[in-house]
Structures are given as structure tokens and as C-alpha cells.
Amino acid sequence: RSLQAFGDIAFAYSYSLILIEIQDTIRAPPPSESKVMRRATVVSVATTTLFYMLCGCMGYAAFGDNAPGNLLTGFGFYEPFWLLDIANAAIVVHLVGAYQVYCQPLFAFVEKWAQQRWPKSRFITGEIQVPLISSGFKINLFRLTWRSAFVVATTVVSMLLPFFNDVVGFLGAIGFWPLTVYFPVEMYIVQKKIPKWSSQWVCLQLLSLACLIITIAAAAGSIAGIMSDLKVYKPFSTTD
């Protein structure tokens, strides 16, 4: 469970993947993108850290090793209903927005590949004009079909996997080191032209190595948790 917790913590760092997407929408100075992003990152990281630490520390202080993954309902607490409804609504709003941002690169890659593979297909490249009261908009049938099928497929898979913490820990583990640590560190070294075997280069490589060890340990713990959950697994069920 301790190793799995590392994966759950690492999953929180996935926000770094969308920083470039957000920065790309910021207009040029004044003020500069770096100043705006630095301020936004400090505020967002401080806020999320505060909430995560409160949930984690208070949950552990109250329930110890038996602290559930879902503090609202994990131990049979279903009152008051309005509080749970607000929490669930907040989760939906959060995940719908994040889902759209995270999936855009995948959507764009598949659609671009399909257009290059079948450039003469009207289903893939054609657009249908949809009239409205004041104006209209165009719909691409392939985009509509492909994205809808992807959302349905991922929803079904998520419903088939009720062990939330283990899956989150595994996803956080496999995405933490390569996307949050390794590539940014290597890009920073190239951008700043840091000499190989210099003190700064060695420190950055040690940081990357330490995060790699954490990733491997968290993945191992999460896989062990998933294997344990599969022994009592019931499809489309959140109970043992």
C-alpha cells in the first residue's frame, strides 16, 4: 500500500502535461507567458497541495491504515446526500474538462493519420453543414464517430475496473517519470546547453534516477494491488 500510495501521489503531477497547452493559449506580452504561467502554476500547485495534504493527513489521522480511497463513501458514509451530490458534480466538471484536454493530442493524431491514409474518403475528410437559427456549423462524420466510440470505450473500461486507487496508482506511476521528469529534464539540459558531467548535469540526472526508482516501486505496488483486487473482482461493481 505504501508503494501504491507513491503512484497515487505521482498521478497528481499529471497536470504538468497540460501546462504547455495552457501556455499556448496565452497571448504575447504584456505580460509575458513565463510570468503568467509562473504565477498560475504557483497558485494552482499551492491550492491542490493544500487540499491533497488535508485529505491525506486528516484521512490517515482519522482512520489510520484503514483510510479508504474515497473519504466520502469509502467507509459507508452516505449522509448528507447533498454533500455527496455536490462532490460528485465537482468531480464530473473537473474530469470532463480534463478529459477533453488530455485526449486532444490523441484525437488529432488519429484524425491526421486517417486523412493522410484515405485522403479521398468523404466520410473522413468531408463535412456536413448543419443549419441553425442564426448560423450553422459543420460536422465531420469520422470525427464524430471516432471520438464518440473512444469515449464510450473508455467509459466501459472504467466501469469494468472498480478498484480506483490501484488503477490510479499504476497510471500515475507509468506516466510520472517519462512525461513529468525525464523529458523535461532532458529538454532543459539541451536548451541550457549544460555540459555533460558538470555538477548541474549530475544533479539533474540523479533527480531523474530517483524519480525512476519511485516510478518502478509505485508500479510494482499498484500491480500487486490490482492482482489482489482481481481475486474478488465483480464486473460493473464497486463492492467486494
DOKOLDREN-771374 format. One record per residue: x, y, z of N, C-alpha, C, O, CB in turn. Coordinates in steps of 0.1 Angstrom, whole numbers, padded with zeros to 4 digits, always signed. Glycine has a CB too. Example, Ala and Ser with C-alpha at 12.3 -4.5 7.8 and 13.67 -1.06 7.14 Angstrom:
2
+0132-0057+0078+0123-0045+0078+0132-0033+0078+0142-0033+0085+0113-0045+0090;+0128-0022+0071+0137-0011+0071+0129+0000+0079+0134+0011+0080+0141-0006+0057;
END
This chain:
240
+0008-0012+0000+0000+0000+0000+0009+0013+0000+0005+0023-0006-0009+0000+0012;+0020+0012+0007+0029+0024+0007+0034+0027-0007+0035+0038-0011+0041+0022+0016;+0038+0016-0014+0043+0018-0028+0032+0023-0037+0034+0031-0046+0049+0005-0033;+0020+0017-0035+0008+0022-0043+0005+0036-0040+0001+0044-0049-0004+0013-0039;+0007+0041-0028+0005+0055-0025+0014+0064-0032+0010+0075-0036+0006+0057-0009;+0026+0059-0035+0035+0067-0043+0029+0070-0057+0031+0080-0063+0049+0060-0044;+0023+0059-0062+0017+0061-0075+0005+0070-0075+0003+0078-0085+0012+0047-0081;-0003+0070-0064-0014+0079-0063-0009+0093-0062-0015+0102-0068-0022+0076-0051;+0002+0095-0055+0008+0109-0054+0013+0113-0068+0011+0125-0072+0019+0109-0043;+0020+0104-0074+0026+0107-0087+0015+0111-0098+0018+0119-0107+0034+0096-0093;+0003+0105-0096-0007+0108-0106-0011+0123-0105-0016+0129-0115-0020+0100-0103;-0009+0129-0093-0013+0143-0092-0004+0152-0100-0007+0163-0104-0012+0147-0077;+0008+0147-0104+0017+0155-0112+0014+0155-0126+0021+0162-0134+0031+0150-0110;+0004+0148-0130+0000+0147-0144-0005+0161-0150-0006+0163-0162-0011+0137-0147;-0007+0170-0141-0012+0184-0145-0001+0190-0154-0004+0198-0162-0015+0193-0133;+0012+0186-0152+0023+0192-0159+0021+0190-0174+0027+0198-0182+0036+0187-0154;+0014+0180-0178+0013+0177-0192+0005+0187-0200+0007+0189-0212+0007+0163-0194;-0004+0194-0193-0012+0204-0200-0007+0218-0198-0014+0227-0203-0026+0203-0195;+0004+0220-0191+0009+0234-0189+0012+0240-0203+0010+0252-0205+0021+0234-0180;+0018+0232-0212+0022+0237-0225+0009+0241-0232+0009+0251-0239+0030+0227-0233;-0001+0233-0231-0013+0236-0238-0019+0249-0233-0024+0257-0241-0024+0224-0237;-0019+0251-0220-0024+0263-0214-0016+0275-0219-0021+0285-0222-0025+0262-0199;-0003+0274-0218+0006+0285-0221+0004+0288-0236+0006+0300-0239+0021+0281-0219;+0001+0279-0244+0000+0282-0259-0012+0290-0261-0013+0297-0272-0002+0269-0266;-0022+0291-0252-0034+0299-0254-0032+0313-0248-0041+0322-0250-0046+0293-0247;-0021+0316-0242-0018+0329-0236-0012+0338-0247-0003+0334-0254-0009+0328-0224;-0017+0350-0247-0012+0359-0258+0002+0365-0254+0006+0363-0242-0022+0371-0259;+0008+0370-0264+0022+0375-0262+0021+0387-0252+0010+0392-0249+0028+0380-0275;+0033+0392-0247+0033+0403-0238+0026+0415-0242+0025+0417-0254+0048+0406-0234;+0022+0424-0233+0024+0423-0219+0012+0415-0212+0001+0415-0217+0025+0436-0212;+0014+0408-0201+0028+0404-0196+0032+0391-0204+0024+0386-0211+0028+0401-0181;+0044+0387-0202+0049+0375-0209+0043+0362-0205+0037+0362-0193+0064+0375-0208;+0044+0352-0213+0038+0339-0210+0045+0333-0197+0038+0327-0189+0039+0330-0221;+0058+0336-0196+0065+0330-0185+0060+0335-0172+0059+0328-0162+0080+0332-0186;+0058+0348-0171+0053+0355-0159+0039+0350-0155+0036+0347-0144+0053+0370-0160;+0030+0349-0165+0016+0345-0163+0016+0330-0158+0009+0327-0149+0008+0347-0175;+0024+0322-0165+0024+0308-0162+0031+0305-0148+0026+0296-0141+0031+0300-0173;+0041+0313-0145+0047+0311-0132+0038+0314-0121+0037+0307-0111+0060+0320-0131;+0030+0325-0122+0020+0329-0112+0009+0319-0111+0005+0315-0101+0015+0343-0115;+0004+0314-0123-0007+0305-0123-0002+0291-0117-0010+0285-0110-0012+0303-0137;+0010+0287-0120+0015+0275-0115+0017+0275-0100+0013+0265-0093+0028+0271-0122;+0022+0286-0095+0024+0287-0080+0010+0286-0073+0009+0279-0063+0031+0300-0077;+0000+0294-0078-0013+0294-0072-0019+0280-0073-0025+0275-0063-0022+0304-0078;-0019+0274-0085-0026+0261-0086-0019+0250-0079-0026+0242-0072-0026+0257-0101;-0006+0249-0079+0001+0239-0071-0001+0241-0056-0003+0231-0049+0016+0239-0075;+0000+0253-0052-0003+0255-0037-0017+0251-0033-0019+0245-0022+0000+0270-0034;-0027+0255-0041-0040+0251-0038-0043+0236-0038-0048+0231-0028-0050+0258-0048;-0038+0229-0048-0040+0215-0049-0032+0208-0038-0037+0198-0032-0036+0210-0063;-0020+0213-0035-0012+0206-0025-0019+0208-0011-0020+0198-0003+0002+0213-0024;-0025+0219-0008-0032+0222+0004-0044+0212+0005-0046+0205+0016-0037+0236+0005;-0052+0210-0005-0063+0202-0004-0059+0187-0003-0065+0179+0004-0072+0203-0017;-0049+0183-0011-0044+0169-0011-0039+0166+0003-0041+0155+0008-0034+0167-0022;-0031+0175+0008-0025+0172+0022-0036+0171+0032-0035+0163+0041-0015+0183+0025;-0046+0180+0031-0056+0180+0041-0064+0166+0040-0066+0160+0051-0066+0191+0039;-0067+0162+0028-0074+0149+0027-0066+0138+0031-0071+0129+0039-0079+0147+0012;-0053+0138+0027-0045+0126+0031-0042+0126+0045-0043+0115+0052-0032+0127+0023;-0038+0137+0051-0034+0137+0065-0046+0135+0074-0045+0127+0084-0027+0150+0069;-0057+0142+0072-0068+0140+0080-0074+0126+0079-0079+0121+0089-0079+0151+0077;-0074+0121+0067-0079+0107+0065-0071+0097+0072-0076+0088+0079-0080+0104+0050;-0058+0099+0072-0049+0089+0078-0050+0091+0094-0050+0081+0101-0035+0091+0074;-0051+0104+0098-0052+0106+0113-0065+0100+0118-0066+0096+0130-0052+0121+0116;-0076+0100+0110-0089+0096+0115-0090+0080+0114-0096+0074+0123-0100+0102+0107;-0085+0074+0103-0087+0060+0101-0075+0052+0100-0076+0039+0099-0095+0059+0088;-0063+0058+0101-0051+0050+0101-0049+0042+0088-0052+0047+0077-0050+0041+0112;-0045+0030+0089-0042+0021+0078-0055+0018+0070-0055+0013+0059-0035+0009+0082;-0066+0019+0077-0079+0016+0071-0086+0028+0063-0097+0027+0060-0089+0011+0081;-0078+0039+0061-0083+0050+0054-0087+0046+0040-0079+0041+0033-0073+0062+0054;-0100+0049+0036-0105+0045+0023-0100+0054+0012-0096+0065+0015-0120+0044+0023;-0100+0049+0000-0096+0058-0011-0106+0069-0013-0102+0080-0017-0095+0050-0024;-0119+0067-0011-0129+0077-0012-0134+0080+0002-0141+0073+0008-0141+0072-0021;-0129+0092+0007-0132+0096+0021-0147+0098+0023-0152+0098+0034-0124+0108+0025;-0155+0101+0012-0169+0104+0013-0177+0092+0015-0186+0092+0023-0173+0112+0001;-0174+0081+0007-0183+0070+0008-0175+0057+0010-0181+0046+0011-0190+0069-0005;-0162+0057+0011-0154+0045+0012-0157+0037+0025-0153+0026+0026-0140+0049+0012;-0162+0044+0035-0165+0036+0048-0179+0036+0051-0183+0035+0063-0157+0043+0059;-0188+0037+0041-0202+0036+0043-0209+0048+0047-0221+0048+0052-0205+0026+0054;-0203+0060+0045-0209+0073+0049-0217+0078+0037-0211+0082+0026-0198+0083+0053;-0230+0079+0038-0238+0084+0027-0247+0096+0031-0256+0100+0024-0247+0073+0022;-0244+0102+0042-0252+0113+0047-0242+0125+0050-0231+0123+0054-0260+0110+0060;-0246+0138+0047-0259+0141+0040-0257+0139+0025-0246+0141+0019-0262+0156+0043;-0268+0136+0018-0268+0133+0004-0264+0145-0004-0257+0144-0014-0282+0128+0000;-0268+0157+0001-0265+0169-0007-0250+0171-0008-0245+0176-0018-0272+0181-0001;-0242+0168+0002-0228+0169+0002-0221+0160-0008-0212+0164-0016-0222+0167+0016;-0226+0148-0009-0221+0138-0018-0225+0142-0033-0217+0141-0042-0227+0124-0016;-0237+0148-0034-0241+0152-0048-0232+0164-0053-0228+0164-0064-0256+0157-0048;-0229+0173-0044-0220+0184-0047-0206+0179-0051-0200+0184-0060-0219+0195-0036;-0201+0170-0043-0188+0164-0045-0187+0157-0059-0178+0158-0066-0184+0155-0034;-0197+0149-0061-0198+0142-0074-0199+0151-0086-0193+0149-0096-0209+0132-0074;-0207+0162-0084-0208+0172-0095-0195+0179-0098-0192+0181-0109-0219+0182-0092;-0188+0181-0087-0175+0188-0089-0165+0178-0096-0157+0183-0104-0169+0192-0075;-0166+0166-0093-0157+0156-0100-0161+0155-0115-0152+0155-0123-0159+0142-0093;-0173+0155-0118-0178+0155-0132-0173+0167-0139-0167+0166-0150-0193+0154-0133;-0174+0179-0134-0170+0191-0140-0155+0191-0142-0150+0195-0153-0174+0203-0132;-0148+0186-0132-0133+0185-0133-0128+0176-0144-0120+0179-0152-0127+0182-0120;-0134+0164-0144-0129+0153-0153-0134+0156-0167-0127+0152-0176-0135+0140-0148;-0145+0162-0169-0150+0165-0183-0140+0174-0190-0136+0172-0201-0164+0171-0183;-0136+0185-0183-0127+0194-0188-0113+0188-0190-0107+0190-0201-0125+0206-0179;-0108+0181-0180-0095+0174-0181-0095+0164-0192-0085+0162-0200-0091+0168-0168;-0106+0156-0194-0107+0146-0204-0105+0152-0218-0098+0146-0226-0121+0139-0203;-0112+0163-0220-0111+0170-0233-0097+0174-0236-0092+0172-0247-0121+0182-0234;-0090+0180-0226-0077+0185-0229-0067+0173-0231-0059+0174-0240-0072+0193-0217;-0068+0163-0223-0058+0152-0224-0060+0144-0237-0050+0139-0242-0060+0143-0212;-0072+0143-0241-0074+0135-0253-0072+0142-0266-0072+0136-0277-0088+0129-0253;-0071+0155-0266-0070+0163-0279-0058+0158-0287-0059+0156-0299-0068+0177-0276;-0046+0156-0281-0034+0151-0289-0037+0138-0296-0033+0136-0307-0022+0150-0281;-0044+0129-0289-0047+0116-0294-0057+0117-0306-0056+0111-0316-0052+0106-0284;-0068+0125-0303-0078+0128-0314-0071+0133-0326-0074+0129-0337-0088+0137-0309;-0063+0143-0324-0056+0150-0336-0047+0140-0343-0046+0141-0356-0048+0162-0331;-0040+0132-0336-0031+0122-0342-0038+0112-0351-0035+0110-0363-0022+0115-0332;-0049+0107-0346-0057+0097-0353-0063+0103-0365-0063+0097-0376-0067+0090-0344;-0069+0115-0363-0076+0121-0375-0066+0125-0386-0070+0124-0397-0084+0133-0370;-0055+0130-0382-0045+0134-0392-0040+0122-0399-0038+0122-0412-0033+0141-0385;-0037+0111-0392-0033+0098-0399-0044+0093-0408-0040+0089-0419-0030+0088-0388;-0056+0094-0404-0067+0089-0413-0068+0097-0425-0071+0092-0436-0080+0089-0405;-0067+0110-0424-0068+0119-0436-0056+0116-0446-0058+0117-0458-0068+0133-0432;-0044+0113-0440-0033+0110-0449-0035+0096-0455-0030+0094-0467-0020+0111-0442;-0041+0087-0448-0042+0074-0453-0053+0073-0463-0052+0066-0473-0045+0064-0441;-0064+0079-0461-0076+0079-0471-0080+0094-0474-0090+0098-0470-0088+0071-0464;-0072+0100-0482-0074+0115-0485-0087+0117-0493-0093+0128-0493-0063+0121-0492;-0091+0107-0501-0103+0108-0510-0116+0104-0503-0126+0104-0510-0101+0101-0522;-0116+0099-0491-0128+0094-0485-0136+0106-0480-0131+0114-0472-0124+0085-0473;-0148+0106-0484-0157+0117-0480-0161+0115-0465-0164+0125-0458-0170+0118-0489;-0162+0103-0461-0165+0100-0447-0155+0106-0437-0158+0111-0426-0167+0085-0445;-0142+0106-0442-0131+0110-0433-0128+0125-0435-0126+0132-0425-0118+0102-0436;-0128+0130-0447-0124+0144-0450-0136+0153-0452-0135+0165-0451-0115+0144-0462;-0148+0148-0456-0159+0156-0459-0166+0162-0446-0164+0157-0435-0169+0149-0467;-0173+0173-0448-0180+0179-0437-0195+0182-0441-0197+0185-0453-0173+0192-0433;-0204+0181-0432-0218+0183-0434-0222+0196-0427-0220+0198-0416-0226+0171-0429;-0229+0204-0435-0233+0217-0430-0246+0215-0422-0256+0209-0427-0236+0227-0441;-0246+0219-0409-0258+0218-0401-0264+0232-0399-0258+0240-0392-0255+0211-0387;-0276+0235-0404-0281+0248-0403-0287+0250-0389-0293+0241-0383-0292+0251-0413;-0286+0262-0384-0292+0266-0371-0300+0279-0374-0302+0283-0385-0281+0269-0360;-0306+0285-0363-0315+0296-0365-0307+0308-0371-0312+0314-0380-0321+0300-0351;-0296+0312-0365-0289+0324-0370-0277+0320-0378-0273+0328-0388-0284+0332-0358;-0270+0309-0376-0259+0305-0383-0258+0290-0384-0268+0283-0380-0246+0311-0377;-0247+0284-0388-0246+0270-0389-0232+0266-0385-0223+0274-0383-0249+0265-0403;-0230+0253-0384-0217+0247-0382-0216+0234-0390-0225+0228-0394-0215+0245-0367;-0203+0230-0391-0200+0218-0399-0196+0207-0390-0190+0208-0380-0189+0221-0409;-0200+0195-0395-0198+0182-0387-0190+0173-0396-0194+0170-0408-0211+0176-0382;-0179+0167-0391-0172+0157-0398-0176+0143-0392-0175+0141-0380-0157+0159-0397;-0182+0135-0401-0187+0122-0396-0177+0113-0390-0179+0106-0380-0194+0115-0408;-0165+0113-0396-0154+0104-0390-0150+0109-0376-0149+0101-0367-0142+0104-0399;-0149+0122-0375-0145+0128-0362-0156+0125-0351-0153+0122-0340-0143+0143-0363;-0169+0127-0355-0180+0124-0346-0180+0109-0342-0182+0106-0330-0193+0128-0353;-0179+0101-0352-0179+0086-0349-0168+0082-0341-0169+0074-0331-0180+0078-0362;-0156+0086-0345-0143+0081-0338-0143+0086-0323-0140+0078-0314-0131+0086-0346;-0145+0099-0321-0145+0104-0308-0156+0098-0299-0153+0096-0287-0146+0120-0308;-0168+0097-0304-0178+0091-0296-0175+0077-0292-0177+0073-0281-0192+0091-0304;-0170+0069-0302-0166+0055-0299-0155+0054-0289-0155+0045-0280-0162+0048-0312;-0146+0063-0289-0135+0064-0279-0140+0066-0266-0136+0060-0256-0124+0074-0283;-0149+0076-0264-0154+0080-0251-0163+0068-0246-0162+0065-0234-0163+0092-0252;-0171+0062-0254-0179+0050-0250-0169+0039-0245-0172+0033-0235-0188+0045-0261;-0159+0036-0253-0150+0025-0249-0143+0028-0236-0142+0019-0228-0139+0023-0260;-0138+0040-0234-0131+0043-0222-0140+0043-0210-0136+0039-0199-0124+0057-0223;-0153+0047-0212-0163+0047-0201-0166+0032-0197-0166+0030-0185-0175+0054-0206;-0167+0023-0207-0170+0009-0204-0158+0003-0196-0160-0004-0186-0173+0001-0217;-0146+0006-0201-0134+0001-0194-0133+0006-0180-0130-0002-0171-0121+0005-0202;-0136+0019-0178-0136+0024-0164-0146+0018-0155-0144+0016-0143-0138+0039-0164;-0158+0015-0161-0168+0008-0153-0164-0007-0150-0169-0012-0140-0182+0008-0161;-0156-0013-0158-0152-0026-0156-0141-0027-0145-0138-0038-0140-0147-0032-0169;-0135-0015-0142-0124-0015-0132-0128-0007-0120-0125+0005-0119-0111-0009-0139;-0134-0013-0110-0139-0006-0099-0128-0003-0089-0130+0006-0080-0149-0014-0092;-0116-0009-0089-0106-0007-0080-0098+0006-0084-0088+0006-0091-0096-0019-0079;-0103+0017-0079-0099+0030-0084-0085+0033-0080-0077+0037-0088-0108+0041-0078;-0081+0032-0067-0068+0036-0062-0057+0028-0069-0047+0034-0072-0068+0033-0047;-0059+0015-0071-0048+0007-0077-0046+0012-0091-0034+0013-0096-0052-0007-0077;-0056+0014-0099-0055+0018-0113-0049+0032-0114-0040+0035-0122-0069+0018-0120;-0054+0041-0105-0048+0055-0105-0033+0054-0101-0025+0061-0107-0055+0064-0095;-0030+0046-0092-0016+0045-0088-0007+0039-0099+0004+0044-0101-0014+0036-0076;-0012+0030-0107-0005+0024-0118-0003+0035-0129+0008+0036-0135-0012+0012-0123;-0014+0041-0133-0013+0052-0143-0004+0063-0139+0004+0068-0147-0027+0057-0146;-0005+0067-0126+0004+0077-0121+0019+0073-0122+0027+0081-0125+0000+0081-0107;+0021+0060-0119+0035+0055-0119+0041+0055-0133+0052+0060-0135+0035+0041-0113;+0034+0050-0142+0039+0048-0156+0040+0062-0163+0048+0063-0173+0031+0039-0164;+0033+0072-0159+0033+0085-0166+0042+0095-0159+0045+0105-0164+0019+0090-0167;+0046+0092-0146+0053+0102-0138+0067+0104-0143+0071+0116-0147+0053+0098-0124;+0075+0094-0144+0089+0096-0147+0091+0100-0162+0098+0110-0164+0097+0083-0145;+0086+0093-0172+0089+0097-0186+0084+0111-0190+0090+0118-0196+0084+0087-0195;+0071+0114-0185+0065+0126-0190+0067+0138-0181+0068+0150-0186+0050+0124-0192;+0068+0136-0168+0069+0147-0159+0084+0150-0155+0087+0161-0151+0062+0144-0146;+0093+0140-0156+0106+0142-0151+0116+0140-0163+0124+0150-0166+0110+0131-0141;+0117+0129-0169+0128+0126-0179+0128+0136-0191+0138+0142-0193+0126+0112-0184;+0117+0137-0198+0117+0145-0210+0119+0160-0206+0127+0167-0213+0104+0144-0217;+0112+0166-0196+0115+0180-0192+0130+0182-0188+0136+0192-0192+0106+0184-0181;+0135+0172-0181+0149+0174-0177+0159+0174-0189+0168+0182-0190+0153+0163-0167;+0156+0164-0198+0165+0163-0210+0163+0176-0219+0173+0181-0224+0162+0151-0218;+0151+0181-0220+0149+0193-0228+0156+0205-0221+0161+0213-0228+0134+0195-0230;+0155+0205-0208+0162+0217-0201+0177+0216-0203+0183+0226-0205+0158+0216-0186;+0183+0204-0203+0197+0202-0205+0201+0207-0219+0211+0214-0220+0201+0188-0202;+0193+0203-0229+0196+0207-0242+0194+0222-0244+0203+0229-0251+0188+0200-0252;+0183+0227-0239+0181+0242-0240+0191+0251-0234+0196+0260-0240+0167+0245-0235;+0195+0247-0222+0205+0255-0215+0219+0251-0218+0229+0257-0213+0203+0254-0200;+0221+0241-0226+0234+0236-0231+0243+0233-0219+0255+0238-0218+0241+0247-0239;+0238+0225-0209+0245+0222-0197+0256+0211-0201+0252+0201-0207+0236+0216-0186;+0268+0214-0197+0279+0204-0201+0277+0191-0194+0273+0190-0183+0293+0210-0197;+0280+0180-0201+0279+0167-0196+0289+0165-0185+0301+0169-0186+0281+0156-0207;+0285+0158-0174+0293+0155-0162+0296+0167-0154+0304+0167-0145+0306+0148-0166;+0290+0179-0157+0291+0190-0148+0282+0188-0135+0274+0178-0135+0286+0203-0155;+0284+0196-0125+0277+0194-0112+0262+0195-0114+0254+0187-0109+0282+0204-0102;+0258+0205-0123+0243+0206-0125+0238+0194-0133+0227+0190-0130+0241+0219-0133;+0246+0190-0143+0241+0178-0151+0240+0166-0142+0230+0158-0144+0251+0175-0162;+0249+0164-0133+0249+0152-0124+0237+0153-0115+0230+0143-0113+0262+0151-0116;+0234+0165-0109+0223+0166-0100+0210+0163-0108+0201+0157-0102+0223+0180-0094;+0209+0168-0120+0196+0166-0127+0195+0151-0131+0184+0146-0130+0196+0174-0140;+0206+0144-0134+0205+0130-0137+0201+0122-0124+0194+0112-0125+0218+0125-0143;+0207+0126-0113+0204+0119-0100+0189+0121-0097+0182+0112-0092+0212+0125-0089;+0184+0133-0099+0169+0136-0097+0161+0127-0106+0151+0121-0102+0166+0150-0100;+0165+0126-0119+0158+0117-0128+0158+0102-0124+0149+0095-0124+0163+0118-0142;+0170+0098-0119+0172+0084-0115+0163+0081-0102+0157+0071-0101+0187+0081-0111;+0163+0091-0093+0155+0089-0081+0140+0088-0084+0133+0079-0079+0157+0100-0071;+0135+0096-0094+0121+0095-0098+0118+0082-0105+0107+0077-0104+0118+0107-0106;+0128+0077-0113+0127+0065-0120+0125+0053-0109+0116+0044-0111+0139+0062-0129;+0133+0053-0099+0131+0043-0088+0117+0044-0082+0111+0034-0079+0142+0045-0078;+0113+0056-0079+0099+0058-0073+0089+0053-0083+0079+0046-0079+0097+0073-0070;+0090+0055-0096+0081+0050-0106+0080+0035-0106+0069+0029-0106+0084+0056-0120;+0092+0029-0106+0092+0014-0106+0086+0008-0094+0078-0001-0094+0107+0009-0108;+0089+0014-0082+0083+0009-0069+0068+0011-0069+0061+0002-0065+0090+0016-0058;+0064+0023-0073+0049+0026-0073+0042+0017-0083+0031+0012-0080+0046+0040-0077;+0048+0014-0095+0041+0005-0104+0040-0009-0098+0030-0016-0100+0049+0005-0117;+0051-0014-0092+0051-0027-0086+0040-0028-0075+0032-0038-0074+0064-0030-0080;+0039-0018-0066+0029-0018-0056+0015-0018-0062+0006-0024-0057+0031-0006-0047;+0013-0010-0072-0001-0009-0078-0005-0022-0085-0016-0026-0085-0001+0003-0088;+0005-0028-0092+0002-0041-0099-0001-0051-0089-0011-0059-0091+0014-0045-0107;+0006-0051-0077+0002-0061-0067-0012-0058-0061-0019-0068-0058+0013-0060-0055;-0015-0046-0060-0029-0042-0056-0039-0047-0065-0050-0052-0062-0030-0028-0053;-0037-0045-0078-0046-0049-0089-0048-0064-0089-0059-0069-0090-0042-0044-0103;-0037-0071-0088-0038-0086-0087-0046-0091-0075-0053-0100-0076-0024-0092-0087;-0044-0084-0064-0052-0087-0052-0067-0084-0054-0075-0092-0050-0047-0080-0040;-0070-0073-0061-0084-0069-0063-0091-0079-0073-0102-0082-0072-0085-0055-0068;-0083-0084-0082-0089-0093-0092-0094-0106-0086-0102-0113-0092-0078-0096-0103;-0089-0110-0074-0093-0122-0068-0108-0121-0064-0114-0131-0063-0084-0125-0056;-0112-0109-0061-0126-0107-0056-0134-0098-0066-0143-0092-0062-0127-0101-0042;-0129-0098-0078-0134-0089-0088-0148-0093-0093-0151-0104-0096-0125-0088-0100;-0157-0083-0094-0170-0085-0099-0173-0074-0110-0172-0062-0106-0181-0085-0088;-0175-0077-0122-0177-0067-0133-0188-0057-0129-0199-0061-0124-0180-0073-0146;-0186-0044-0132-0196-0034-0130-0201-0033-0116-0212-0030-0113-0208-0036-0140;-0191-0035-0107-0195-0035-0092-0184-0028-0085-0172-0029-0088-0197-0049-0087;-0188-0020-0075-0178-0013-0066-0177-0020-0053-0170-0015-0044-0182+0001-0065;-0183-0031-0051-0182-0038-0038-0175-0052-0040-0175-0057-0051-0196-0040-0032;-0170-0057-0029-0163-0070-0030-0173-0081-0031-0170-0093-0031-0154-0072-0018;
END
